[in-house]
């Protein structure tokens, strides 16, 4: 190559590149940045007919009202409890599943297992809620099975204590198969010569797992753990909205469902936006911290 | 891995491991098998909770009942429209953003600024009500565009494609430049043909995303007859009797099915029908996502 690397292509016009970016830029400007500007209504006595800047500003009144609501404490607690449960289970179960699947040497069998466990990931919570409401009801197939074992009907979706646990377990059920993809990729990336060398040295299966397999995937596990921190306030709107009932609001209501009911059902636009903004700001801190950590510990870059 | 003689404990482990994996795999599909069995059973067997994983009193009445009724088909048609238009727009925008942003800052000095412009939308969003208001102020409420435009730019998928394009050898483009190709020609003739696996991956994900989305339909559509399929299904999941009750009011000709179908069987049939397109693209999803996704997400 004649041209020195790293110099701009002077002969080539950059205008086409900018033009290519324009449609997406305009759409993002309107719908993403427009809605970011719209958070000003969290500081207003908002009247929807007057646009984002036509209503009187009221300072932090909406936030004051929000944090004096009697339910807000339990809503935040529920959100963190459910999302932490999902985060921990959402790391452990896929890792264990990947390790077990990795021990299967027949490729066809491995594929079959994968095909079966990936499926729930691709279906919406609407479909899955329709199924779970049926099979987890007091007369559903799960309770029928339990009855045969002599156990009383369990209110998976109606019992206040059980509801958050049901959310955590069904979410792990939906995602663990797909979540294991990344660990399986890490496992296939381990140098097979290491195992042969270990075998020659007389290392047993368990020793091989501890000294070769686990160190081989630990960086991926750390990375995924760190990245999942960003979801600390995501309890999972789609799932909970479709499965909860007023009977379990006390333990099952999360920030997103709370924001939704406040904004859409009760038309408390400003209050709902204040709650949403609180969530966005806290999440932003966690996202930035997790990306920063991911870069520090795993040298991972988002773009 | 070479293994000469498996020890007895290893054999035991392999058997137990197989059984555990089998059980776990079955747990993932049995709910769907139950759904399918219920949808093909008659209502008395379902009401008596006799149906587990095989239909009892096999009948297709629930499916005939649904296909005779325009609620389901109308919602399906809206979903088909939003999926076709939505995915086409998603992919075009991904291509036209990923290509310029895959340039080095030396080649395209504005690259960093534009990248941040898009990535900021991952970090922060206005939230429910402000987004709702923007949709309202732009006058697309209650139209198909409300389901397409607000999410038209899929930044994560764009990053996946961009990372792929960045990993292509620079010589490809250089050759095109020397031949005097414009940016558009380079993108179309050189970059896109070699990017098909990644594009296939994001197309499939965009398809699944549009097919599965229900929330936007619920908040942006004013009437139930404008709901896309998943939003419509959501109404019957929340209120299981809704479809059944409305349907009996609509047509008397359906009366002949009444002794065979119930809310439970018709709901099962509708949920299953909505799953079929996902099952159809599923083999392709599996083929592509491992390569495409892993490549895009764990680039050092």
Interface residues (C-beta under 8 A of the other chain):
Chain A: X1 X6 X7 X8 X9 X12 X13 X14 X16 X17 X18 X20 X21 X23 X24 X25 X27 X28 X30 X31 X32 X33 X34 X35 X36 X37 X38 X39 X41 X48 X51 X52 X97 X100 X101 X103 X104 X105 X112 X113 X114 X115 X116 X117 X118 X119 X120 X122 X123 X124 X126 X127 X129 X130 X131 X132 X133 X134 X135 X139 X141 X144 X173 X177 X181 X182 X185 X192 X195 X196 X199 X205 X220 X223 X237 X238 X242 X259 X260 X263 X264 X269 X272 X273 X276 X277 X279 X280 X284 X287 X288 X299 X300 X301 X302 X303
Chain B: X1 X2 X10 X13 X14 X17 X18 X20 X21 X22 X24 X25 X26 X27 X28 X29 X31 X32 X34 X35 X38 X49 X52 X92 X93 X96 X97 X99 X100 X101 X103 X104 X106 X107 X108 X109 X110 X114 X115 X117 X118 X119 X121 X122 X123 X124 X125 X126 X127 X128 X129 X130 X131 X132 X133 X134 X135 X136 X137 X138 X149 X150 X151 X152 X153 X159 X162 X163 X174 X177 X182 X183 X184 X187 X208 X211 X212 X213 X214 X215 X219 X230 X231 X233 X234 X236 X237 X238 X240 X264 X267 X268 X271 X274 X275 X278 X282 X285 X286 X289 X290 X293 X294 X297 X298 X299 X300
